[in-house]
Amino acid sequence: MELKTGNVGCTDRQMGDGSKQRLLALDGLRAYAALAVIVYHSILLFDRGLIQRVLTKTFWEVDASDIWAKAWLSTFNGAAAVELFFLLSGCVLIRSLDAAKGTWLSVSATFAIKRALRIYPGLIPCVAVTAAVAPSALSWGNIAGNMALWNFKVVGPSWTLQVEMLAIPLLLIVSMVHRSWGIRGVLAVLAVALVARKNQEIFVAPPLGEYGYLFVLGTMVPSRAGRFAASLARPVGWMPVVVAFVFLRQCLGGMDLATAALGFVLLALLYHDDAAATAPVLVSRVPQFLGKVSFGIYLWNVPFLHMPYLLPKALWSLDAVTAGLIISAVIVPLSIVLATLSYRLIEAPGIAIGTRLTKLGAFGSRRLSVPEAAN
């Protein structure tokens, strides 16, 4: 089957001259999400009991003694950051697939190869370093398994990368149905993905069943549906939507789908609204640089969190929030340095290799390019 960009792509996914600027805004958002994850994990390092006492409860359900920790863990919300990563992946990657030409097999093979060479080269050395500095010995099976994304025994947050890899066939399906049936086809896939949240065997792999709907929802951001959502939310502005996205679930239970919808509206605003897409807090030099290396920032903080034996004893006597903020102030710049080195020495060459391999092989889809991984 020959894949071409037809009328559907022009009407449902009209990019316009400012599409590059809009992607810059999404990169800036990704940077803040990656930094939030570091603070989130740093606080939890000093009190794992907060997971049960705070993370699973709303503000109204936690004990008064844990309100302070709840406020910080809600602001630097790791769960919200991960949802953003998946939404961003759907939004950015569907652009590449919609622009691709060639047979279905060639497009699929090229996309899968480039995704693998975007994710694994950065992951493998991080797993190796983390295993080397971990306070307890790790089996070779666990190390190799984490490098292959079969398990997450070494770098815990790498579970999200497994979901990213599992999402490859889902995104290919979304692209195919979009070419054939437009936004109605994507809505049909979204309906199936929503059913799969409670019936995860539909997508075979349980993690994809749990989070697949976020990727599909993200693919709708550049479409007419995203443009319509942005037009409705434009009077409110993107910052209030960020606040609602981060805190709604912390105040009201059972709001996962509403939070995902807010994430969709947020990305739609940043994509379609000129004022949001050019916000200096997102597109200035610093957030853009951090967005570029955000994949490494997300990973390379983990080795430091596996070295609690280096922390001064006085730090353990502080409350979890204070200690976590202090240690994250150290980990963040160190992670940025390692992420920068990783991008320049490992990730960028991996991306280049993927491009060369797909050009040398019989995968040839010249117009298919896979942008930055969304962590």
C-alpha positions as CSV (number, residue, x, y, z in Angstrom):
1,M,0.0,0.0,0.0
2,E,1.4,3.4,-1.0
3,L,1.1,6.1,1.6
4,K,0.7,9.7,0.4
5,T,-0.2,12.9,2.1
6,G,-3.7,13.6,0.7
7,N,-6.5,16.0,1.3
8,V,-7.1,14.7,4.8
9,G,-3.7,15.8,5.9
10,C,-4.3,19.3,4.4
11,T,-7.6,19.9,6.1
12,D,-7.3,18.1,9.4
13,R,-3.6,18.9,10.0
14,Q,-3.0,22.3,8.5
15,M,0.3,23.4,10.0
16,G,0.8,26.9,8.6
17,D,4.0,28.9,8.6
18,G,4.3,29.0,12.3
19,S,4.4,25.2,12.9
20,K,8.1,25.3,13.8
21,Q,7.5,28.0,16.5
22,R,4.6,25.9,17.9
23,L,6.9,22.9,18.3
24,L,9.4,25.1,20.1
25,A,6.7,25.9,22.7
26,L,6.1,22.1,23.1
27,D,9.8,21.6,23.6
28,G,9.9,24.2,26.3
29,L,7.0,22.5,28.1
30,R,8.8,19.2,27.9
31,A,11.8,20.8,29.7
32,Y,9.8,21.9,32.7
33,A,8.1,18.5,32.9
34,A,11.5,16.8,33.0
35,L,12.8,19.1,35.8
36,A,9.6,18.5,37.8
37,V,10.3,14.8,37.7
38,I,13.7,15.3,39.4
39,V,12.2,17.3,42.3
40,Y,9.4,14.8,42.6
41,H,11.7,11.8,42.9
42,S,14.2,13.8,45.2
43,I,11.4,14.4,47.8
44,L,10.3,10.8,47.7
45,L,13.9,9.6,48.2
46,F,13.7,10.8,51.8
47,D,10.3,9.4,52.7
48,R,9.0,6.5,50.6
49,G,6.0,6.4,52.9
50,L,4.7,9.5,51.1
51,I,3.7,7.3,48.2
52,Q,0.9,5.7,50.3
53,R,0.2,8.6,52.6
54,V,0.1,11.4,50.0
55,L,0.2,10.4,46.4
56,T,-2.9,8.2,46.4
57,K,-5.0,10.8,48.2
58,T,-6.5,14.2,47.5
59,F,-5.7,17.3,49.5
60,W,-8.8,16.7,51.6
61,E,-7.8,13.2,52.5
62,V,-4.2,13.6,53.7
63,D,-3.3,14.1,57.3
64,A,-2.5,17.7,58.4
65,S,1.1,16.7,58.9
66,D,1.4,15.7,55.3
67,I,-0.2,18.8,53.7
68,W,3.2,20.5,53.1
69,A,4.5,17.5,51.3
70,K,1.3,17.1,49.4
71,A,1.6,20.7,48.2
72,W,5.1,20.2,46.8
73,L,4.5,16.8,45.3
74,S,1.4,18.2,43.6
75,T,3.3,21.2,42.2
76,F,6.2,19.1,41.0
77,N,3.8,16.4,39.8
78,G,5.6,13.4,38.4
79,A,2.4,11.7,37.2
80,A,1.3,14.8,35.3
81,A,4.7,15.1,33.7
82,V,4.5,11.5,32.4
83,E,1.1,12.2,31.0
84,L,2.5,15.2,29.2
85,F,5.3,13.2,27.8
86,F,2.9,10.7,26.3
87,L,0.6,13.4,24.9
88,L,3.6,15.2,23.4
89,S,4.8,12.0,21.8
90,G,1.5,11.5,20.1
91,C,1.4,15.1,18.9
92,V,4.9,15.3,17.6
93,L,5.3,11.8,16.1
94,I,2.0,11.9,14.2
95,R,3.4,14.9,12.2
96,S,6.2,12.7,11.0
97,L,3.9,9.8,10.0
98,D,1.5,12.1,8.3
99,A,4.3,13.6,6.2
100,A,5.7,10.2,5.2
101,K,5.5,8.7,1.7
102,G,6.2,5.2,0.6
103,T,4.7,1.7,1.1
104,W,3.1,1.0,4.5
105,L,5.9,-1.5,5.2
106,S,8.7,1.0,4.4
107,V,7.1,3.8,6.5
108,S,6.5,1.4,9.4
109,A,10.1,0.0,9.3
110,T,11.6,3.4,9.1
111,F,9.6,4.8,11.9
112,A,10.3,1.8,14.2
113,I,14.1,1.9,13.5
114,K,14.4,5.6,14.1
115,R,12.4,5.4,17.3
116,A,14.6,2.5,18.6
117,L,17.7,4.4,17.8
118,R,16.4,7.5,19.5
119,I,15.6,5.7,22.7
120,Y,18.1,2.9,23.3
121,P,21.4,4.6,22.8
122,G,20.6,7.1,25.5
123,L,19.1,4.5,27.8
124,I,21.8,1.8,27.8
125,P,24.7,3.8,29.2
126,C,22.4,5.3,31.9
127,V,21.5,1.8,33.0
128,A,25.1,0.7,33.1
129,V,26.2,3.8,35.2
130,T,23.2,3.4,37.5
131,A,24.0,-0.3,38.1
132,A,27.6,0.6,38.8
133,V,26.8,3.1,41.5
134,A,23.8,1.4,43.1
135,P,24.3,0.6,46.8
136,S,23.2,-3.1,46.3
137,A,24.4,-5.5,43.7
138,L,22.2,-6.1,40.7
139,S,22.1,-9.2,38.6
140,W,23.3,-9.2,35.0
141,G,19.8,-10.4,34.0
142,N,18.2,-7.3,35.6
143,I,20.8,-5.0,34.0
144,A,20.4,-6.5,30.5
145,G,16.6,-6.6,31.0
146,N,16.5,-2.9,31.8
147,M,18.7,-2.1,28.8
148,A,16.3,-4.0,26.6
149,L,13.3,-2.5,28.4
150,W,12.0,-5.9,29.5
151,N,12.1,-4.7,33.2
152,F,12.9,-1.5,35.1
153,K,15.0,-3.0,38.0
154,V,17.8,-0.5,37.5
155,V,16.4,2.8,36.1
156,G,12.9,2.8,37.4
157,P,11.6,5.7,35.3
158,S,12.5,3.9,32.2
159,W,9.1,2.1,32.3
160,T,7.8,5.1,30.4
161,L,10.3,4.3,27.5
162,Q,8.9,0.8,27.3
163,V,5.5,2.4,26.8
164,E,6.9,4.7,24.1
165,M,8.3,1.6,22.3
166,L,5.0,-0.3,22.7
167,A,3.2,2.8,21.3
168,I,4.9,2.4,17.9
169,P,2.3,0.1,16.3
170,L,-0.5,2.1,17.9
171,L,0.8,5.4,16.3
172,L,1.1,3.6,12.9
173,I,-2.5,2.4,13.2
174,V,-3.6,6.0,14.0
175,S,-1.7,7.3,11.0
176,M,-3.3,4.7,8.7
177,V,-6.8,5.3,9.8
178,H,-6.3,9.0,9.7
179,R,-5.2,8.8,6.1
180,S,-8.3,6.7,5.2
181,W,-11.0,8.2,7.4
182,G,-9.7,11.4,8.8
183,I,-10.5,12.6,12.3
184,R,-13.4,10.2,12.5
185,G,-11.0,7.3,12.2
186,V,-8.8,8.7,15.0
187,L,-11.8,9.2,17.2
188,A,-12.7,5.5,16.7
189,V,-9.2,4.4,17.7
190,L,-9.4,6.8,20.8
191,A,-12.7,5.1,21.8
192,V,-11.0,1.7,21.6
193,A,-8.1,3.0,23.6
194,L,-10.4,4.3,26.3
195,V,-12.1,1.0,26.6
196,A,-8.6,-0.6,26.9
197,R,-7.9,1.4,30.1
198,K,-10.2,-1.0,31.9
199,N,-9.7,-4.0,29.6
200,Q,-6.0,-3.9,29.0
201,E,-5.9,-7.2,27.2
202,I,-7.3,-5.4,24.2
203,F,-3.8,-3.9,23.5
204,V,-2.1,-7.2,24.6
205,A,0.6,-5.2,26.5
206,P,-1.0,-3.9,29.8
207,P,1.1,-0.7,30.0
208,L,-0.1,0.3,26.5
209,G,-3.6,-0.5,27.5
210,E,-3.3,1.8,30.5
211,Y,-1.7,4.7,28.7
212,G,-2.4,4.2,25.0
213,Y,-5.3,6.7,25.0
214,L,-2.9,9.5,25.8
215,F,-0.8,8.9,22.7
216,V,-4.0,8.8,20.6
217,L,-5.3,12.0,22.2
218,G,-2.0,13.7,21.5
219,T,-2.3,12.8,17.8
220,M,-5.4,14.9,17.7
221,V,-3.7,18.1,18.8
222,P,-2.6,19.3,15.3
223,S,-6.0,18.5,13.9
224,R,-9.3,20.4,13.6
225,A,-10.3,19.0,16.9
226,G,-7.2,20.6,18.5
227,R,-7.8,23.9,16.7
228,F,-11.4,23.9,18.0
229,A,-10.3,23.2,21.6
230,A,-7.7,25.9,21.4
231,S,-10.3,28.4,20.2
232,L,-12.6,27.6,23.1
233,A,-9.7,27.9,25.7
234,R,-8.0,30.9,24.2
235,P,-9.9,33.4,26.4
236,V,-8.7,31.5,29.5
237,G,-5.1,31.3,28.4
238,W,-2.6,28.5,28.7
239,M,-1.3,29.2,32.2
240,P,-4.6,28.6,34.0
241,V,-5.0,25.4,32.0
242,V,-1.5,24.3,33.3
243,V,-2.7,25.0,36.9
244,A,-5.9,23.0,36.3
245,F,-4.0,20.2,34.7
246,V,-1.6,19.9,37.6
247,F,-3.9,20.3,40.5
248,L,-7.4,19.1,39.5
249,R,-6.6,15.4,40.3
250,Q,-5.0,16.5,43.6
251,C,-8.2,18.1,44.7
252,L,-10.8,15.7,43.3
253,G,-10.5,12.0,43.0
254,G,-11.3,10.0,39.9
255,M,-10.4,12.8,37.5
256,D,-7.9,11.0,35.2
257,L,-9.8,11.5,32.0
258,A,-10.6,15.1,32.9
259,T,-6.9,15.7,33.5
260,A,-6.0,14.1,30.2
261,A,-8.5,16.3,28.5
262,L,-6.9,19.3,30.1
263,G,-3.5,18.2,28.9
264,F,-4.9,17.9,25.4
265,V,-6.3,21.5,25.6
266,L,-3.0,22.7,26.9
267,L,-1.1,21.3,24.0
268,A,-3.7,22.5,21.6
269,L,-3.3,26.0,22.9
270,L,0.5,25.9,22.6
271,Y,0.1,24.5,19.0
272,H,-2.7,26.7,17.6
273,D,-2.7,29.9,19.6
274,D,0.0,32.4,18.6
275,A,0.2,34.1,22.0
276,A,0.8,30.8,23.8
277,A,3.1,29.4,21.1
278,T,5.4,32.4,21.5
279,A,5.4,32.7,25.3
280,P,9.0,33.6,26.3
281,V,8.9,31.3,29.3
282,L,8.7,28.4,26.8
283,V,10.6,29.6,23.7
284,S,13.5,31.6,25.2
285,R,17.0,30.2,25.0
286,V,17.1,28.3,28.3
287,P,13.9,26.3,28.1
288,Q,14.7,25.5,24.5
289,F,18.1,24.1,25.4
290,L,16.7,22.1,28.3
291,G,13.9,20.8,26.0
292,K,16.5,19.7,23.5
293,V,18.3,17.6,26.2
294,S,15.2,16.7,28.2
295,F,15.4,13.0,27.4
296,G,18.8,12.9,29.1
297,I,17.6,15.0,32.0
298,Y,14.8,12.6,32.6
299,L,17.2,9.7,32.7
300,W,20.5,11.0,34.1
301,N,19.2,12.1,37.5
302,V,18.6,8.5,38.4
303,P,22.2,7.5,39.1
304,F,22.4,10.3,41.7
305,L,19.3,9.1,43.4
306,H,20.9,5.7,43.7
307,M,23.8,7.1,45.7
308,P,22.1,8.0,49.1
309,Y,25.3,6.7,50.8
310,L,27.0,9.9,49.7
311,L,24.5,12.2,51.4
312,P,25.5,13.9,54.7
313,K,23.8,12.4,57.7
314,A,22.4,15.8,58.6
315,L,20.3,15.8,55.5
316,W,18.4,12.7,56.6
317,S,17.3,14.5,59.8
318,L,15.4,17.1,57.8
319,D,11.8,16.8,56.6
320,A,11.5,15.1,53.2
321,V,10.5,18.3,51.4
322,T,13.4,20.4,52.6
323,A,15.9,17.6,52.1
324,G,14.4,16.8,48.6
325,L,14.6,20.5,47.5
326,I,18.2,20.7,48.7
327,I,19.3,17.6,46.9
328,S,17.4,18.4,43.7
329,A,19.2,21.8,43.6
330,V,22.4,19.7,43.3
331,I,21.1,17.0,41.0
332,V,19.4,19.3,38.4
333,P,22.6,21.0,37.2
334,L,24.6,17.7,37.3
335,S,21.8,16.0,35.3
336,I,21.8,18.8,32.7
337,V,25.6,18.4,32.2
338,L,25.3,14.7,31.8
339,A,22.3,15.1,29.5
340,T,24.1,17.5,27.3
341,L,27.1,15.1,27.0
342,S,24.7,12.2,26.3
343,Y,22.9,14.2,23.6
344,R,26.0,15.3,21.8
345,L,28.1,12.1,22.2
346,I,25.5,9.4,22.1
347,E,21.9,10.4,21.2
348,A,22.6,12.7,18.3
349,P,24.9,10.1,16.7
350,G,22.2,7.4,17.3
351,I,19.7,9.6,15.5
352,A,22.1,10.1,12.6
353,I,22.8,6.3,12.4
354,G,19.0,5.7,12.2
355,T,18.7,8.2,9.3
356,R,21.6,6.6,7.4
357,L,20.3,3.0,8.0
358,T,16.9,3.8,6.7
359,K,18.4,5.5,3.6
360,L,20.7,2.6,2.9
361,G,18.1,-0.1,3.4
362,A,14.9,-0.7,1.4
363,F,13.0,1.4,3.9
364,G,13.3,4.5,1.9
365,S,10.8,7.1,3.0
366,R,12.7,10.3,2.4
367,R,10.2,12.5,4.0
368,L,9.8,10.6,7.2
369,S,11.7,12.1,10.1
370,V,11.3,11.3,13.7
371,P,11.7,14.4,16.0
372,E,13.0,14.3,19.6
373,A,11.7,11.6,21.8
374,A,9.2,12.9,24.4
375,N,10.8,10.9,27.4
